[in-house]
Amino acid sequence: MDFFNEIRATFDRETGICASDLIDAARQVDLLILDDIGTEKQESSWVNETMYAVLDHRLNQRKTTMFTSNCTIEELRHHDKIKSRIERMALPVWMPEEEIRADLARAENEELQKLLLGV
């Protein structure tokens, strides 16, 4: 969503950067990493069109794209054209279902408790 928010921000301010510059950069960069895909709050036709334009170009130009997600491709709320491109571009690697953030928080809390209580 940060990518789409950055594009939207160009609509409201004079930055010298336009939306098409950012989209073109995402299309052309050698390695694009799309983190937490599928966590977008609301799917819109503009998001779908932009995502499709980027992914279709990258697929056709054989550019490396990495996706991370807690969803399977089938669970993504994107248009089928986008999901089919992701499927063609991705090799799913299943990670163990661990609560990494919860484990880190627990360890940090234990460390803080030791510091505060001298335990």
A tleap script that builds the chain and sets N, CA, C and O, in Angstrom:
source leaprc.protein.ff14SB
mol = sequence {
  NMET ASP PHE PHE ASN GLU ILE ARG ALA THR
  PHE ASP ARG GLU THR GLY ILE CYS ALA SER
  ASP LEU ILE ASP ALA ALA ARG GLN VAL ASP
  LEU LEU ILE LEU ASP ASP ILE GLY THR GLU
  LYS GLN GLU SER SER TRP VAL ASN GLU THR
  MET TYR ALA VAL LEU ASP HIE ARG LEU ASN
  GLN ARG LYS THR THR MET PHE THR SER ASN
  CYS THR ILE GLU GLU LEU ARG HIE HIE ASP
  LYS ILE LYS SER ARG ILE GLU ARG MET ALA
  LEU PRO VAL TRP MET PRO GLU GLU GLU ILE
  ARG ALA ASP LEU ALA ARG ALA GLU ASN GLU
  GLU LEU GLN LYS LEU LEU LEU GLY CVAL
}
set mol.1.N position { 0.815 -1.195 0.000 }
set mol.1.CA position { 0.000 0.000 0.000 }
set mol.1.C position { 0.860 1.262 0.000 }
set mol.1.O position { 0.428 2.298 -0.504 }
set mol.2.N position { 2.067 1.192 0.555 }
set mol.2.CA position { 2.937 2.379 0.553 }
set mol.2.C position { 3.162 2.883 -0.874 }
set mol.2.O position { 3.160 4.088 -1.124 }
set mol.3.N position { 3.353 1.955 -1.795 }
set mol.3.CA position { 3.564 2.325 -3.195 }
set mol.3.C position { 2.362 3.100 -3.734 }
set mol.3.O position { 2.520 4.153 -4.351 }
set mol.4.N position { 1.170 2.577 -3.500 }
set mol.4.CA position { -0.032 3.242 -4.001 }
set mol.4.C position { -0.283 4.567 -3.281 }
set mol.4.O position { -0.750 5.527 -3.893 }
set mol.5.N position { 0.022 4.620 -2.002 }
set mol.5.CA position { -0.120 5.878 -1.257 }
set mol.5.C position { 0.837 6.939 -1.784 }
set mol.5.O position { 0.481 8.114 -1.871 }
set mol.6.N position { 2.040 6.526 -2.132 }
set mol.6.CA position { 3.025 7.459 -2.681 }
set mol.6.C position { 2.550 7.999 -4.028 }
set mol.6.O position { 2.713 9.184 -4.318 }
set mol.7.N position { 1.969 7.138 -4.840 }
set mol.7.CA position { 1.425 7.592 -6.125 }
set mol.7.C position { 0.288 8.579 -5.886 }
set mol.7.O position { 0.231 9.630 -6.525 }
set mol.8.N position { -0.608 8.247 -4.980 }
set mol.8.CA position { -1.739 9.151 -4.675 }
set mol.8.C position { -1.246 10.512 -4.185 }
set mol.8.O position { -1.843 11.543 -4.491 }
set mol.9.N position { -0.161 10.505 -3.429 }
set mol.9.CA position { 0.373 11.760 -2.885 }
set mol.9.C position { 0.820 12.698 -4.005 }
set mol.9.O position { 0.787 13.916 -3.834 }
set mol.10.N position { 1.233 12.154 -5.136 }
set mol.10.CA position { 1.660 13.021 -6.242 }
set mol.10.C position { 0.484 13.791 -6.827 }
set mol.10.O position { 0.681 14.811 -7.488 }
set mol.11.N position { -0.736 13.314 -6.591 }
set mol.11.CA position { -1.916 14.004 -7.107 }
set mol.11.C position { -2.173 15.305 -6.350 }
set mol.11.O position { -2.763 16.238 -6.895 }
set mol.12.N position { -1.729 15.366 -5.089 }
set mol.12.CA position { -2.075 16.487 -4.212 }
set mol.12.C position { -0.953 17.480 -3.964 }
set mol.12.O position { -1.183 18.504 -3.320 }
set mol.13.N position { 0.237 17.216 -4.445 }
set mol.13.CA position { 1.334 18.124 -4.121 }
set mol.13.C position { 2.259 18.320 -5.319 }
set mol.13.O position { 2.306 17.510 -6.245 }
set mol.14.N position { 2.964 19.392 -5.260 }
set mol.14.CA position { 3.929 19.728 -6.300 }
set mol.14.C position { 5.297 19.188 -5.898 }
set mol.14.O position { 6.061 19.881 -5.226 }
set mol.15.N position { 5.612 17.972 -6.298 }
set mol.15.CA position { 6.873 17.360 -5.903 }
set mol.15.C position { 7.882 17.294 -7.038 }
set mol.15.O position { 9.062 17.022 -6.816 }
set mol.16.N position { 7.415 17.541 -8.245 }
set mol.16.CA position { 8.286 17.346 -9.387 }
set mol.16.C position { 8.276 15.899 -9.844 }
set mol.16.O position { 8.863 15.558 -10.870 }
set mol.17.N position { 7.613 15.059 -9.085 }
set mol.17.CA position { 7.469 13.646 -9.432 }
set mol.17.C position { 6.013 13.416 -9.767 }
set mol.17.O position { 5.124 13.839 -9.028 }
set mol.18.N position { 5.768 12.753 -10.870 }
set mol.18.CA position { 4.377 12.463 -11.216 }
set mol.18.C position { 4.118 10.965 -11.057 }
set mol.18.O position { 5.050 10.166 -10.972 }
set mol.19.N position { 2.865 10.609 -11.019 }
set mol.19.CA position { 2.470 9.218 -10.810 }
set mol.19.C position { 3.112 8.304 -11.848 }
set mol.19.O position { 3.561 7.205 -11.522 }
set mol.20.N position { 3.154 8.757 -13.085 }
set mol.20.CA position { 3.711 7.899 -14.138 }
set mol.20.C position { 5.198 7.626 -13.923 }
set mol.20.O position { 5.690 6.575 -14.334 }
set mol.21.N position { 5.932 8.558 -13.284 }
set mol.21.CA position { 7.346 8.316 -12.957 }
set mol.21.C position { 7.482 7.151 -11.982 }
set mol.21.O position { 8.332 6.278 -12.161 }
set mol.22.N position { 6.644 7.142 -10.953 }
set mol.22.CA position { 6.707 6.084 -9.957 }
set mol.22.C position { 6.289 4.735 -10.539 }
set mol.22.O position { 6.907 3.707 -10.260 }
set mol.23.N position { 5.244 4.752 -11.340 }
set mol.23.CA position { 4.787 3.511 -11.968 }
set mol.23.C position { 5.850 2.982 -12.919 }
set mol.23.O position { 6.125 1.783 -12.946 }
set mol.24.N position { 6.446 3.878 -13.698 }
set mol.24.CA position { 7.498 3.454 -14.625 }
set mol.24.C position { 8.703 2.896 -13.874 }
set mol.24.O position { 9.309 1.920 -14.315 }
set mol.25.N position { 9.054 3.504 -12.750 }
set mol.25.CA position { 10.173 2.991 -11.950 }
set mol.25.C position { 9.873 1.574 -11.461 }
set mol.25.O position { 10.752 0.712 -11.485 }
set mol.26.N position { 8.645 1.329 -11.019 }
set mol.26.CA position { 8.257 -0.017 -10.562 }
set mol.26.C position { 8.279 -0.996 -11.714 }
set mol.26.O position { 8.583 -2.173 -11.520 }
set mol.27.N position { 7.965 -0.537 -12.899 }
set mol.27.CA position { 7.986 -1.421 -14.071 }
set mol.27.C position { 9.413 -1.748 -14.496 }
set mol.27.O position { 9.671 -2.851 -14.976 }
set mol.28.N position { 10.349 -0.806 -14.328 }
set mol.28.CA position { 11.687 -0.946 -14.895 }
set mol.28.C position { 12.749 -1.470 -13.931 }
set mol.28.O position { 13.743 -2.043 -14.376 }
set mol.29.N position { 12.565 -1.289 -12.629 }
set mol.29.CA position { 13.601 -1.665 -11.668 }
set mol.29.C position { 13.964 -3.144 -11.844 }
set mol.29.O position { 13.108 -3.966 -12.170 }
set mol.30.N position { 15.243 -3.472 -11.624 }
set mol.30.CA position { 15.688 -4.848 -11.830 }
set mol.30.C position { 15.014 -5.833 -10.884 }
set mol.30.O position { 14.649 -6.936 -11.290 }
set mol.31.N position { 14.849 -5.442 -9.628 }
set mol.31.CA position { 14.206 -6.305 -8.634 }
set mol.31.C position { 13.138 -5.498 -7.914 }
set mol.31.O position { 13.436 -4.466 -7.312 }
set mol.32.N position { 11.904 -5.959 -7.972 }
set mol.32.CA position { 10.802 -5.320 -7.272 }
set mol.32.C position { 10.309 -6.293 -6.202 }
set mol.32.O position { 10.031 -7.456 -6.496 }
set mol.33.N position { 10.201 -5.818 -4.973 }
set mol.33.CA position { 9.698 -6.639 -3.878 }
set mol.33.C position { 8.367 -6.051 -3.432 }
set mol.33.O position { 8.300 -4.904 -2.991 }
set mol.34.N position { 7.321 -6.838 -3.549 }
set mol.34.CA position { 5.990 -6.435 -3.107 }
set mol.34.C position { 5.703 -7.186 -1.818 }
set mol.34.O position { 5.387 -8.376 -1.831 }
set mol.35.N position { 5.818 -6.480 -0.716 }
set mol.35.CA position { 5.700 -7.067 0.611 }
set mol.35.C position { 4.255 -7.022 1.093 }
set mol.35.O position { 3.556 -6.028 0.898 }
set mol.36.N position { 3.820 -8.098 1.719 }
set mol.36.CA position { 2.469 -8.198 2.298 }
set mol.36.C position { 1.371 -7.959 1.273 }
set mol.36.O position { 0.370 -7.305 1.564 }
set mol.37.N position { 1.562 -8.490 0.076 }
set mol.37.CA position { 0.525 -8.345 -0.937 }
set mol.37.C position { -0.736 -9.047 -0.439 }
set mol.37.O position { -0.672 -10.130 0.144 }
set mol.38.N position { -1.856 -8.426 -0.672 }
set mol.38.CA position { -3.125 -8.981 -0.214 }
set mol.38.C position { -3.626 -8.353 1.067 }
set mol.38.O position { -4.718 -8.681 1.531 }
set mol.39.N position { -2.839 -7.446 1.654 }
set mol.39.CA position { -3.275 -6.808 2.896 }
set mol.39.C position { -3.944 -5.468 2.631 }
set mol.39.O position { -4.333 -4.765 3.565 }
set mol.40.N position { -4.076 -5.117 1.361 }
set mol.40.CA position { -4.706 -3.855 1.021 }
set mol.40.C position { -6.117 -3.826 1.593 }
set mol.40.O position { -6.848 -4.814 1.520 }
set mol.41.N position { -6.489 -2.695 2.159 }
set mol.41.CA position { -7.797 -2.589 2.805 }
set mol.41.C position { -8.936 -2.653 1.809 }
set mol.41.O position { -9.970 -3.266 2.072 }
set mol.42.N position { -8.745 -2.024 0.680 }
set mol.42.CA position { -9.845 -1.947 -0.274 }
set mol.42.C position { -9.283 -2.072 -1.678 }
set mol.42.O position { -8.352 -1.364 -2.063 }
set mol.43.N position { -9.857 -2.967 -2.414 }
set mol.43.CA position { -9.470 -3.121 -3.805 }
set mol.43.C position { -10.246 -2.097 -4.622 }
set mol.43.O position { -11.462 -1.974 -4.472 }
set mol.44.N position { -9.562 -1.374 -5.473 }
set mol.44.CA position { -10.235 -0.416 -6.337 }
set mol.44.C position { -9.825 -0.695 -7.777 }
set mol.44.O position { -8.825 -1.368 -8.025 }
set mol.45.N position { -10.587 -0.184 -8.709 }
set mol.45.CA position { -10.239 -0.403 -10.112 }
set mol.45.C position { -8.905 0.269 -10.428 }
set mol.45.O position { -8.126 -0.242 -11.232 }
set mol.46.N position { -8.634 1.437 -9.784 }
set mol.46.CA position { -7.362 2.124 -10.011 }
set mol.46.C position { -6.188 1.280 -9.518 }
set mol.46.O position { -5.176 1.168 -10.210 }
set mol.47.N position { -6.313 0.686 -8.335 }
set mol.47.CA position { -5.250 -0.186 -7.808 }
set mol.47.C position { -5.063 -1.378 -8.731 }
set mol.47.O position { -3.934 -1.735 -9.066 }
set mol.48.N position { -6.165 -1.996 -9.145 }
set mol.48.CA position { -6.069 -3.149 -10.047 }
set mol.48.C position { -5.418 -2.776 -11.373 }
set mol.48.O position { -4.561 -3.510 -11.865 }
set mol.49.N position { -5.807 -1.652 -11.957 }
set mol.49.CA position { -5.228 -1.226 -13.231 }
set mol.49.C position { -3.739 -0.955 -13.098 }
set mol.49.O position { -2.949 -1.348 -13.957 }
set mol.50.N position { -3.363 -0.286 -12.024 }
set mol.50.CA position { -1.952 0.039 -11.798 }
set mol.50.C position { -1.145 -1.224 -11.549 }
set mol.50.O position { -0.076 -1.408 -12.132 }
set mol.51.N position { -1.651 -2.092 -10.687 }
set mol.51.CA position { -0.963 -3.350 -10.388 }
set mol.51.C position { -0.826 -4.190 -11.658 }
set mol.51.O position { 0.232 -4.762 -11.917 }
set mol.52.N position { -1.886 -4.260 -12.439 }
set mol.52.CA position { -1.845 -5.023 -13.684 }
set mol.52.C position { -0.792 -4.451 -14.628 }
set mol.52.O position { -0.007 -5.205 -15.203 }
set mol.53.N position { -0.763 -3.132 -14.795 }
set mol.53.CA position { 0.199 -2.504 -15.701 }
set mol.53.C position { 1.634 -2.814 -15.286 }
set mol.53.O position { 2.480 -3.101 -16.133 }
set mol.54.N position { 1.905 -2.756 -14.000 }
set mol.54.CA position { 3.254 -3.036 -13.499 }
set mol.54.C position { 3.594 -4.511 -13.699 }
set mol.54.O position { 4.641 -4.834 -14.259 }
set mol.55.N position { 2.718 -5.404 -13.245 }
set mol.55.CA position { 3.026 -6.835 -13.300 }
set mol.55.C position { 3.057 -7.368 -14.725 }
set mol.55.O position { 3.904 -8.200 -15.053 }
set mol.56.N position { 2.161 -6.910 -15.566 }
set mol.56.CA position { 2.156 -7.380 -16.948 }
set mol.56.C position { 3.455 -6.987 -17.650 }
set mol.56.O position { 4.051 -7.796 -18.362 }
set mol.57.N position { 3.887 -5.749 -17.448 }
set mol.57.CA position { 5.148 -5.306 -18.045 }
set mol.57.C position { 6.320 -6.143 -17.518 }
set mol.57.O position { 7.161 -6.606 -18.290 }
set mol.58.N position { 6.363 -6.330 -16.199 }
set mol.58.CA position { 7.468 -7.074 -15.593 }
set mol.58.C position { 7.468 -8.525 -16.077 }
set mol.58.O position { 8.534 -9.092 -16.317 }
set mol.59.N position { 6.318 -9.119 -16.221 }
set mol.59.CA position { 6.222 -10.495 -16.719 }
set mol.59.C position { 6.755 -10.564 -18.148 }
set mol.59.O position { 7.572 -11.427 -18.468 }
set mol.60.N position { 6.295 -9.660 -18.999 }
set mol.60.CA position { 6.717 -9.674 -20.402 }
set mol.60.C position { 8.195 -9.361 -20.582 }
set mol.60.O position { 8.825 -9.854 -21.517 }
set mol.61.N position { 8.754 -8.543 -19.690 }
set mol.61.CA position { 10.172 -8.183 -19.774 }
set mol.61.C position { 11.061 -9.120 -18.948 }
set mol.61.O position { 12.278 -8.950 -18.881 }
set mol.62.N position { 10.426 -10.101 -18.330 }
set mol.62.CA position { 11.137 -11.103 -17.520 }
set mol.62.C position { 11.944 -10.455 -16.389 }
set mol.62.O position { 13.082 -10.839 -16.119 }
set mol.63.N position { 11.329 -9.467 -15.739 }
set mol.63.CA position { 11.953 -8.787 -14.599 }
set mol.63.C position { 11.667 -9.585 -13.329 }
set mol.63.O position { 10.582 -10.148 -13.175 }
set mol.64.N position { 12.631 -9.632 -12.432 }
set mol.64.CA position { 12.477 -10.373 -11.184 }
set mol.64.C position { 11.581 -9.609 -10.221 }
set mol.64.O position { 11.804 -8.431 -9.939 }
set mol.65.N position { 10.568 -10.300 -9.725 }
set mol.65.CA position { 9.631 -9.721 -8.772 }
set mol.65.C position { 9.433 -10.717 -7.640 }
set mol.65.O position { 9.158 -11.894 -7.876 }
set mol.66.N position { 9.574 -10.241 -6.420 }
set mol.66.CA position { 9.336 -11.079 -5.248 }
set mol.66.C position { 8.053 -10.611 -4.571 }
set mol.66.O position { 7.798 -9.413 -4.454 }
set mol.67.N position { 7.257 -11.570 -4.131 }
set mol.67.CA position { 6.022 -11.285 -3.428 }
set mol.67.C position { 6.095 -11.928 -2.053 }
set mol.67.O position { 6.558 -13.062 -1.927 }
set mol.68.N position { 5.647 -11.227 -1.025 }
set mol.68.CA position { 5.447 -11.859 0.268 }
set mol.68.C position { 3.989 -11.668 0.637 }
set mol.68.O position { 3.390 -10.634 0.339 }
set mol.69.N position { 3.425 -12.673 1.286 }
set mol.69.CA position { 2.022 -12.594 1.648 }
set mol.69.C position { 1.690 -13.662 2.668 }
set mol.69.O position { 2.347 -14.701 2.735 }
set mol.70.N position { 0.673 -13.399 3.457 }
set mol.70.CA position { 0.114 -14.420 4.329 }
set mol.70.C position { -0.999 -15.170 3.619 }
set mol.70.O position { -1.596 -16.086 4.184 }
set mol.71.N position { -1.280 -14.785 2.384 }
set mol.71.CA position { -2.356 -15.395 1.593 }
set mol.71.C position { -1.771 -16.308 0.521 }
set mol.71.O position { -0.644 -16.114 0.064 }
set mol.72.N position { -2.549 -17.291 0.138 }
set mol.72.CA position { -2.215 -18.036 -1.073 }
set mol.72.C position { -2.650 -17.176 -2.248 }
set mol.72.O position { -3.385 -16.204 -2.072 }
set mol.73.N position { -2.203 -17.528 -3.435 }
set mol.73.CA position { -2.593 -16.758 -4.617 }
set mol.73.C position { -4.108 -16.760 -4.765 }
set mol.73.O position { -4.702 -15.741 -5.117 }
set mol.74.N position { -4.730 -17.896 -4.497 }
set mol.74.CA position { -6.188 -17.995 -4.618 }
set mol.74.C position { -6.916 -17.096 -3.630 }
set mol.74.O position { -8.024 -16.642 -3.917 }
set mol.75.N position { -6.321 -16.831 -2.480 }
set mol.75.CA position { -6.957 -16.009 -1.450 }
set mol.75.C position { -6.827 -14.506 -1.696 }
set mol.75.O position { -7.523 -13.712 -1.062 }
set mol.76.N position { -5.947 -14.114 -2.606 }
set mol.76.CA position { -5.772 -12.692 -2.890 }
set mol.76.C position { -7.070 -12.111 -3.415 }
set mol.76.O position { -7.806 -12.771 -4.149 }
set mol.77.N position { -7.348 -10.867 -3.034 }
set mol.77.CA position { -8.592 -10.207 -3.437 }
set mol.77.C position { -8.435 -9.415 -4.733 }
set mol.77.O position { -9.275 -8.576 -5.060 }
set mol.78.N position { -7.373 -9.678 -5.456 }
set mol.78.CA position { -7.122 -8.962 -6.701 }
set mol.78.C position { -7.891 -9.611 -7.846 }
set mol.78.O position { -8.394 -10.730 -7.737 }
set mol.79.N position { -7.962 -8.879 -8.928 }
set mol.79.CA position { -8.620 -9.369 -10.133 }
set mol.79.C position { -7.903 -10.630 -10.633 }
set mol.79.O position { -6.702 -10.793 -10.419 }
set mol.80.N position { -8.639 -11.503 -11.289 }
set mol.80.CA position { -8.075 -12.758 -11.781 }
set mol.80.C position { -6.900 -12.552 -12.732 }
set mol.80.O position { -5.982 -13.370 -12.758 }
set mol.81.N position { -6.914 -11.455 -13.524 }
set mol.81.CA position { -5.797 -11.176 -14.436 }
set mol.81.C position { -4.510 -10.937 -13.647 }
set mol.81.O position { -3.431 -11.340 -14.080 }
set mol.82.N position { -4.625 -10.289 -12.501 }
set mol.82.CA position { -3.455 -10.022 -11.663 }
set mol.82.C position { -2.989 -11.313 -11.015 }
set mol.82.O position { -1.795 -11.609 -11.004 }
set mol.83.N position { -3.919 -12.078 -10.477 }
set mol.83.CA position { -3.544 -13.335 -9.824 }
set mol.83.C position { -2.886 -14.296 -10.811 }
set mol.83.O position { -1.966 -15.023 -10.437 }
set mol.84.N position { -3.338 -14.310 -12.058 }
set mol.84.CA position { -2.718 -15.211 -13.034 }
set mol.84.C position { -1.287 -14.784 -13.339 }
set mol.84.O position { -0.424 -15.631 -13.566 }
set mol.85.N position { -1.028 -13.476 -13.346 }
set mol.85.CA position { 0.342 -13.015 -13.571 }
set mol.85.C position { 1.235 -13.341 -12.376 }
set mol.85.O position { 2.382 -13.754 -12.544 }
set mol.86.N position { 0.705 -13.155 -11.177 }
set mol.86.CA position { 1.468 -13.517 -9.981 }
set mol.86.C position { 1.792 -15.005 -10.013 }
set mol.86.O position { 2.912 -15.414 -9.707 }
set mol.87.N position { 0.811 -15.800 -10.380 }
set mol.87.CA position { 1.015 -17.249 -10.440 }
set mol.87.C position { 2.100 -17.617 -11.444 }
set mol.87.O position { 2.893 -18.524 -11.192 }
set mol.88.N position { 2.144 -16.924 -12.579 }
set mol.88.CA position { 3.176 -17.202 -13.587 }
set mol.88.C position { 4.546 -16.719 -13.148 }
set mol.88.O position { 5.560 -17.273 -13.571 }
set mol.89.N position { 4.596 -15.686 -12.298 }
set mol.89.CA position { 5.863 -15.079 -11.900 }
set mol.89.C position { 6.425 -15.666 -10.614 }
set mol.89.O position { 7.597 -15.459 -10.301 }
set mol.90.N position { 5.613 -16.389 -9.871 }
set mol.90.CA position { 6.009 -16.772 -8.519 }
set mol.90.C position { 6.210 -18.278 -8.380 }
set mol.90.O position { 5.550 -19.092 -9.026 }
set mol.91.N position { 7.130 -18.595 -7.526 }
set mol.91.CA position { 7.321 -19.965 -7.065 }
set mol.91.C position { 6.992 -19.940 -5.579 }
set mol.91.O position { 7.789 -19.447 -4.781 }
set mol.92.N position { 5.830 -20.465 -5.193 }
set mol.92.CA position { 5.454 -20.385 -3.768 }
set mol.92.C position { 6.444 -21.127 -2.878 }
set mol.92.O position { 6.830 -22.261 -3.160 }
set mol.93.N position { 6.835 -20.475 -1.821 }
set mol.93.CA position { 7.696 -21.065 -0.795 }
set mol.93.C position { 6.924 -20.951 0.508 }
set mol.93.O position { 6.723 -19.851 1.024 }
set mol.94.N position { 6.499 -22.068 1.030 }
set mol.94.CA position { 5.695 -22.063 2.255 }
set mol.94.C position { 6.604 -21.940 3.461 }
set mol.94.O position { 7.560 -22.701 3.611 }
set mol.95.N position { 6.310 -20.997 4.300 }
set mol.95.CA position { 7.078 -20.782 5.519 }
set mol.95.C position { 6.292 -21.362 6.686 }
set mol.95.O position { 5.064 -21.423 6.639 }
set mol.96.N position { 6.993 -21.788 7.730 }
set mol.96.CA position { 6.270 -22.315 8.888 }
set mol.96.C position { 5.359 -21.251 9.481 }
set mol.96.O position { 5.704 -20.071 9.531 }
set mol.97.N position { 4.215 -21.683 9.919 }
set mol.97.CA position { 3.260 -20.745 10.510 }
set mol.97.C position { 3.644 -20.480 11.957 }
set mol.97.O position { 3.162 -21.136 12.880 }
set mol.98.N position { 4.513 -19.516 12.125 }
set mol.98.CA position { 4.970 -19.136 13.454 }
set mol.98.C position { 4.533 -17.705 13.725 }
set mol.98.O position { 4.448 -16.872 12.822 }
set mol.99.N position { 4.266 -17.455 14.964 }
set mol.99.CA position { 3.925 -16.098 15.376 }
set mol.99.C position { 5.216 -15.351 15.706 }
set mol.99.O position { 5.539 -15.139 16.875 }
set mol.100.N position { 5.937 -14.961 14.682 }
set mol.100.CA position { 7.245 -14.338 14.884 }
set mol.100.C position { 7.112 -13.043 15.674 }
set mol.100.O position { 7.881 -12.810 16.607 }
set mol.101.N position { 6.150 -12.197 15.317 }
set mol.101.CA position { 5.988 -10.929 16.039 }
set mol.101.C position { 5.620 -11.181 17.499 }
set mol.101.O position { 6.099 -10.482 18.392 }
set mol.102.N position { 4.776 -12.170 17.738 }
set mol.102.CA position { 4.395 -12.499 19.116 }
set mol.102.C position { 5.602 -13.025 19.888 }
set mol.102.O position { 5.790 -12.684 21.056 }
set mol.103.N position { 6.419 -13.853 19.241 }
set mol.103.CA position { 7.628 -14.371 19.898 }
set mol.103.C position { 8.596 -13.238 20.230 }
set mol.103.O position { 9.174 -13.213 21.316 }
set mol.104.N position { 8.774 -12.301 19.300 }
set mol.104.CA position { 9.661 -11.160 19.558 }
set mol.104.C position { 9.123 -10.290 20.686 }
set mol.104.O position { 9.881 -9.860 21.555 }
set mol.105.N position { 7.826 -10.032 20.678 }
set mol.105.CA position { 7.221 -9.217 21.736 }
set mol.105.C position { 7.389 -9.892 23.094 }
set mol.105.O position { 7.710 -9.232 24.082 }
set mol.106.N position { 7.179 -11.180 23.143 }
set mol.106.CA position { 7.320 -11.928 24.399 }
set mol.106.C position { 8.758 -11.838 24.915 }
set mol.106.O position { 8.979 -11.608 26.103 }
set mol.107.N position { 9.729 -12.019 24.025 }
set mol.107.CA position { 11.139 -11.933 24.425 }
set mol.107.C position { 11.494 -10.525 24.899 }
set mol.107.O position { 12.208 -10.362 25.889 }
set mol.108.N position { 10.995 -9.508 24.192 }
set mol.108.CA position { 11.268 -8.128 24.606 }
set mol.108.C position { 10.624 -7.814 25.952 }
set mol.108.O position { 11.216 -7.121 26.780 }
set mol.109.N position { 9.424 -8.317 26.168 }
set mol.109.CA position { 8.747 -8.101 27.444 }
set mol.109.C position { 9.483 -8.782 28.592 }
set mol.109.O position { 9.595 -8.219 29.681 }
set mol.110.N position { 9.984 -9.990 28.352 }
set mol.110.CA position { 10.747 -10.693 29.377 }
set mol.110.C position { 12.028 -9.933 29.710 }
set mol.110.O position { 12.406 -9.830 30.876 }
set mol.111.N position { 12.688 -9.408 28.698 }
set mol.111.CA position { 13.910 -8.651 28.893 }
set mol.111.C position { 13.627 -7.356 29.677 }
set mol.111.O position { 14.393 -6.986 30.567 }
set mol.112.N position { 12.538 -6.683 29.345 }
set mol.112.CA position { 12.151 -5.477 30.059 }
set mol.112.C position { 11.809 -5.775 31.520 }
set mol.112.O position { 12.155 -5.018 32.427 }
set mol.113.N position { 11.126 -6.891 31.717 }
set mol.113.CA position { 10.760 -7.294 33.089 }
set mol.113.C position { 12.026 -7.561 33.907 }
set mol.113.O position { 12.098 -7.168 35.071 }
set mol.114.N position { 13.002 -8.210 33.328 }
set mol.114.CA position { 14.277 -8.471 34.026 }
set mol.114.C position { 14.963 -7.150 34.369 }
set mol.114.O position { 15.503 -6.983 35.463 }
set mol.115.N position { 14.935 -6.224 33.427 }
set mol.115.CA position { 15.577 -4.928 33.635 }
set mol.115.C position { 14.878 -4.155 34.751 }
set mol.115.O position { 15.533 -3.596 35.630 }
set mol.116.N position { 13.565 -4.127 34.712 }
set mol.116.CA position { 12.804 -3.340 35.684 }
set mol.116.C position { 12.765 -3.968 37.082 }
set mol.116.O position { 12.830 -3.272 38.095 }
set mol.117.N position { 12.657 -5.289 37.109 }
set mol.117.CA position { 12.505 -5.979 38.400 }
set mol.117.C position { 13.801 -6.577 38.925 }
set mol.117.O position { 13.863 -7.090 40.043 }
set mol.118.N position { 14.825 -6.501 38.102 }
set mol.118.CA position { 16.120 -7.061 38.528 }
set mol.118.C position { 16.071 -8.564 38.679 }
set mol.118.O position { 16.831 -9.128 39.466 }
set mol.119.N position { 15.200 -9.222 37.950 }
set mol.119.CA position { 15.041 -10.679 38.042 }
set mol.119.C position { 16.087 -11.364 37.217 }
set mol.119.O position { 16.123 -12.593 37.162 }
savepdb mol mol.pdb
quit
